């Protein structure tokens, strides 16, 4: 599996590895009927594997025949499907993007040393060390595209200088059906509570701009969907039968019903394209899992069978078998 994941991120041919993993993990579990839903409760390093990018003996991706979602456990999935809140979300969408990273202060961490400049336009860093982050030029367009797909009514956008941690936490977070953050992220597997989404800093506040997992878990959320359009947001510390301590887990604890997040450092441009298609399918009243699958298929078809690096990195964890209905 390590070889497979290394080849995915290097954008190399990996058909043999994809077929081998399919034979070991999928062949005896599912049939070939198109449209079958597959809920994966992964264990150990399987948390890092995009199951829908595995290939059968004929070379067909699993995504061609199945809708794949993930769950921390069967009991967690049951609770997500059966829990009901007396307070229904009032607003449709909260979007955060276009954080002005360049020219901002260095990000510091107590447990690392050294310095580097991030030059690749990806949406995250592995571990938090003294670094200067590049801007994400497509994140603003991504949020505006999503808003057009969903309709601007009942939407709140925090863009540019308004995309701060302070402004985000000041919103009535329990009142939004969908929360979407197109930002940089930091993954810290050794210290999962420090994993964070990197937002802007408000000079008038004591907030440091790092929305960390331990803070997220305490947020009063009631969202049907949280989308973390950032690198490595599905990664975290493996905790055996307890799953992975990650940003995904933090948002589920906070009250989100489902979370879309990334398994690796995703490309800024292809991420924007995938998200636009994802929300276009959601706007057609497709359920969340089907919408993400169809967005991936759209991108896969546009690429003519391109590397899974560009389309398979985002996964949906939680309850994704329902459409998101209008709040009015």
C-alpha positions in Angstrom: 0.0 0.0 0.0 2.9 2.4 0.7 4.1 1.9 -2.9 0.7 2.6 -4.2 0.3 5.9 -2.3 3.8 7.0 -3.2 3.1 6.4 -6.9 -0.3 8.3 -6.6 1.4 11.4 -5.2 4.2 11.1 -7.8 1.6 10.8 -10.5 3.1 7.6 -11.8 1.5 4.5 -13.4 0.1 2.4 -10.6 -2.3 0.0 -12.3 -0.6 -3.1 -11.0 -0.7 -1.9 -7.4 -4.3 -0.7 -7.8 -5.4 -4.1 -9.1 -3.5 -5.9 -6.3 -5.2 -3.9 -3.6 -8.6 -4.3 -5.3 -8.1 -8.1 -5.3 -7.1 -8.1 -1.6 -9.7 -5.7 -0.3 -12.7 -5.5 -2.6 -13.1 -8.6 -4.8 -14.7 -10.8 -2.1 -16.7 -8.0 -0.5 -18.7 -6.4 -3.3 -20.4 -7.4 -6.5 -20.1 -5.6 -9.8 -23.6 -4.1 -9.9 -23.4 -0.4 -10.8 -24.7 2.1 -8.3 -24.1 -0.1 -5.2 -23.2 2.0 -2.1 -20.0 0.9 -0.2 -19.4 2.3 3.3 -15.8 1.7 4.4 -14.9 1.5 8.0 -11.1 1.5 7.6 -8.5 0.2 10.1 -4.9 1.3 10.5 -3.2 2.5 7.4 -6.4 1.9 5.3 -7.5 5.3 6.5 -5.0 6.7 4.0 -6.3 4.7 1.0 -8.7 6.1 -1.6 -10.8 3.0 -2.2 -12.7 4.4 -5.2 -9.3 4.6 -7.1 -8.7 0.9 -6.9 -9.0 -1.1 -10.1 -10.6 -4.5 -10.8 -9.0 -7.2 -13.0 -10.2 -5.5 -16.2 -8.7 -2.2 -15.1 -11.9 -0.4 -14.2 -11.9 2.0 -11.2 -14.2 1.1 -8.4 -15.7 4.6 -8.7 -17.2 3.5 -12.0 -19.5 1.0 -10.3 -19.8 2.1 -6.7 -20.5 5.1 -4.5 -17.8 5.0 -1.7 -18.1 6.7 1.6 -16.3 6.3 4.9 -17.3 6.1 8.6 -15.3 6.0 11.8 -17.5 3.1 13.0 -20.8 1.5 12.3 -22.2 2.9 15.6 -21.0 6.4 14.6 -22.7 6.1 11.2 -25.9 5.0 12.9 -25.9 8.0 15.2 -25.2 10.4 12.4 -28.2 8.9 10.5 -30.6 8.9 13.3 -29.7 12.1 15.3 -32.0 15.0 14.9 -31.7 18.6 16.1 -34.7 20.7 17.1 -32.8 23.7 15.7 -32.7 23.4 11.9 -30.1 25.5 10.1 -31.3 28.9 8.9 -28.7 29.7 6.3 -27.6 27.7 3.3 -23.9 28.3 3.0 -20.8 29.7 4.8 -17.7 30.0 2.6 -14.2 31.0 3.7 -11.4 31.6 1.1 -8.8 33.9 -0.4 -6.9 34.4 2.9 -4.1 36.9 2.2 -1.1 34.7 3.2 1.7 36.3 1.3 3.4 39.1 3.1 1.9 37.9 6.4 3.8 36.9 9.5 5.7 33.7 9.7 4.0 30.6 11.1 5.8 29.3 14.1 5.8 26.0 15.9 7.5 25.1 19.2 8.4 21.6 18.2 10.2 22.2 14.9 13.1 24.2 13.7 14.4 25.5 10.4 12.8 27.5 7.7 11.5 27.1 4.2 9.5 28.9 1.5 6.4 27.1 0.1 6.5 27.5 -3.7 4.1 24.8 -4.9 0.5 26.0 -5.0 -1.0 23.3 -2.9 -3.3 23.7 0.1 -1.3 22.6 3.1 1.9 21.8 4.8 3.0 18.7 6.7 3.8 19.7 10.2 3.9 23.4 11.3 7.4 24.9 11.0 8.6 28.5 10.4 7.2 29.0 7.0 5.6 31.6 4.7 2.6 30.5 2.8 1.7 31.3 -0.7 -1.7 32.7 -1.7 -4.3 30.3 -3.2 -5.3 32.1 -6.3 -8.1 29.8 -7.2 -9.8 29.6 -3.8 -11.8 32.8 -4.2 -13.0 31.7 -7.6 -13.9 28.4 -6.1 -16.1 29.9 -3.4 -17.8 32.2 -5.9 -18.4 29.3 -8.3 -19.9 27.3 -5.4 -22.2 30.2 -4.5 -23.4 30.6 -8.1 -24.2 26.8 -8.2 -26.1 26.9 -4.9 -27.6 30.4 -5.4 -26.4 33.4 -3.4 -29.5 33.6 -1.2 -28.9 32.8 2.4 -25.1 32.6 1.9 -22.3 34.3 3.9 -18.8 34.7 2.4 -15.7 35.5 4.3 -13.1 36.5 1.6 -9.8 38.2 1.6 -9.1 40.3 4.7 -12.5 39.1 6.1 -11.4 35.5 6.1 -10.0 35.5 9.7 -10.4 33.0 12.5 -12.1 35.6 14.6 -14.7 36.4 11.9 -15.4 32.7 11.3 -15.9 31.9 15.0 -18.2 35.0 15.3 -20.7 33.6 12.8 -23.8 31.7 14.1 -22.1 28.5 13.1 -25.0 26.2 14.1 -27.2 28.1 11.6 -25.5 26.9 8.4 -26.3 23.8 6.4 -23.0 23.8 4.5 -19.6 25.2 5.7 -16.8 25.3 3.1 -13.2 26.3 3.8 -10.8 26.7 0.9 -7.6 27.5 2.8 -4.2 26.1 3.7 -4.1 23.4 6.4 -1.4 21.9 8.5 -1.2 18.2 9.4 0.6 17.1 12.6 0.2 13.4 13.1 2.3 13.3 16.2 0.3 16.0 17.8 -3.3 15.7 16.4 -4.8 18.4 18.5 -2.5 20.9 16.7 -3.7 20.0 13.3 -5.3 23.2 12.0 -6.9 25.2 9.2 -4.9 28.3 8.6 -7.1 31.4 8.4 -6.3 35.1 8.6 -5.4 37.0 11.8 -7.5 39.9 13.1 -5.1 42.5 14.6 -7.8 43.4 17.1 -8.1 39.8 18.4 -5.9 37.4 20.3 -6.7 34.7 17.8 -3.6 33.4 16.1 -5.3 32.4 12.8 -4.8 28.7 13.4 -8.2 27.0 13.8 -7.0 23.9 15.6 -8.6 20.5 16.0 -9.1 21.0 19.7 -10.9 24.3 19.0 -13.0 22.8 16.2 -14.3 20.0 18.4 -15.9 22.6 20.7 -17.7 24.6 17.9 -21.5 24.5 18.0 -22.1 23.0 14.5 -25.3 21.6 13.0 -24.2 21.4 9.4 -25.2 18.7 7.0 -21.9 19.1 5.2 -18.5 20.5 6.0 -16.1 20.7 3.1 -12.4 21.1 3.9 -10.9 22.2 0.6 -7.4 22.0 1.9 -4.4 19.5 1.9 -4.1 16.5 4.2 -7.3 17.3 6.1 -8.3 13.6 6.2 -5.0 12.6 7.6 -4.2 12.3 11.3 -2.8 10.1 14.0 -3.8 6.4 13.7 -5.4 5.3 17.0 -6.1 1.6 16.3 -9.8 0.7 16.8 -10.6 4.4 17.6 -9.8 5.4 14.0 -7.8 8.5 13.1 -7.5 11.7 15.2 -7.9 14.3 12.5 -9.7 17.5 11.5 -12.5 15.2 10.1 -13.0 13.7 13.5 -13.0 17.1 15.1 -15.8 18.4 12.8 -17.9 15.3 13.4 -17.5 15.7 17.1 -18.6 19.4 16.8 -21.9 18.3 15.1 -21.3 18.0 11.4 -23.2 15.1 9.7 -20.6 14.6 7.0 -17.1 16.0 6.1 -15.4 16.1 2.8 -11.6 16.2 3.2 -8.3 15.4 1.4 -6.0 12.5 1.9 -2.9 14.3 0.4 -1.6 17.6 -0.7 -4.1 18.6 -3.4 -3.5 20.8 -6.4 -5.1 24.2 -6.2 -6.4 24.3 -9.8 -7.9 20.7 -10.0 -9.4 21.2 -6.5 -11.3 24.2 -7.7 -12.6 22.3 -10.7 -13.7 19.3 -8.6 -15.5 21.5 -6.1 -17.4 23.4 -8.8 -18.7 20.1 -10.1 -19.4 18.8 -6.7 -21.7 21.6 -5.8 -23.3 21.6 -9.3 -24.4 18.1 -8.6 -25.5 19.0 -5.1 -27.6 21.8 -6.6 -29.4 19.1 -8.7 -30.5 17.5 -5.4 -28.1 14.6 -5.6 -27.2 13.1 -2.3 -23.7 14.2 -1.0 -21.9 10.9 -1.8 -23.4 10.7 -5.3 -22.5 14.3 -5.9 -18.9 13.8 -4.9 -18.6 10.6 -7.0 -20.1 12.3 -10.1 -17.8 15.3 -9.7 -14.8 12.9 -9.6 -16.1 11.1 -12.7 -16.6 14.4 -14.5 -12.9 15.3 -13.7 -11.7 11.8 -14.5 -13.5 11.9 -17.9 -12.1 15.4 -18.7 -8.6 14.1 -17.9 -9.1 11.1 -20.2 -8.3 8.7 -17.4 -5.7 10.9 -15.6 -3.8 10.1 -12.5 -5.9 9.6 -9.3 -3.8 12.3 -7.7 -6.0 14.9 -9.4 -9.5 13.4 -8.6 -9.3 10.7 -5.9 -7.8 12.7 -2.9 -11.1 13.9 -1.5 -13.2 11.5 0.5 -16.6 11.8 2.3 -16.8 10.6 5.9 -20.2 10.4 7.7 -23.7 10.3 6.5 -23.7 11.1 2.7 -26.8 9.3 1.5 -29.1 12.2 1.5 -29.6 15.4 -0.6 -29.2 18.8 1.1 -32.6 20.4 1.0 -33.3 24.1 0.9 -33.5 25.8 4.3 -36.7 27.6 3.3 
